[in-house]
Amino acid sequence: MFLNEKILKINSQVEELVNKLHKISIEFKVSREDYHDVTTLLYEGTFDIRVNEKGLTFRGTIQQYSTSVTNLYIKG
């Protein structure tokens, strides 16, 4: 999956149609090295989304996101 032109390696993905709109829930891991770039991207909120495997390309908006780690800048 691509958000804008950033490729994300997805661990899990659930797709559904809601009022004829695509709703895609994803989980993916972020390395310490990519943390800043990914969080900066996510703060944009609205993206060009491309799912090559499904032939989908559309403009989408994040409805909710969360992390299990509070600071990836600190080695743990």
N, C-alpha and C positions, 0 to 999 in steps of 0.2 A: 504494500500500500504506500502511496505517496501522499504527503501533505505538502502542498505547493510542490516543490521539486525535491523535497527531503524524503528519502526512502526510510520506511519504518519496518523493522523485522517483527512481525506480529506473532505473539505467542498464542493468542486465542482471539476469535472473531465471531460475533453473532450478528446476523443481518435480519432485518424485518422491514416491511413496508407499513408506514403509519400515515394514513390519509394521503396515499399515493406518493409519499416521500420516503427515501431510503434512510433508515436508521441503522447505523453500524456501531456496535460496541466492540472495542478492542482492548487488549492488554498487550503491553510490550515492555521490555526491559531497557533501561537507559544506563549506560556506563558513566563512570565518574568523568571521563574525558568528554562525553557528549552532553552532559547535564546542562550546561549553560545554553548551548545552541538549541537543544530541544525545548527547554522551558521558555526561552525567548520566542521560539516558534509558536508554542502553545498559547502564549499570552496574546498573540495576534487574534485568536478566536474564530476567524472565518478563513477558509482555505479552499484552494483548488484541490479536489480529492480525486485520486485515480486508483482504481482497483483493477489491475490488468487481468487478473484471473477471471474476473466477472464481466469484463468489458464495460466497466462503469467509469464515467468521468462526470463530475458535477461540482458545484460550489456548495460547501457545507459549513456548518457552525458547530462548535463544541457546545454540548449541553451541560456536561459535567466531567470533571476529571479529578483524580486524586493520586496520591503517592503513598507508599508505605515507608518511605525514608524522608526524614525531615531535612537533611543536608548532605548531599552527595559530595560536597567539597571536602568534608572531613573523612579521613580514612577510618574504616571501622572494622 
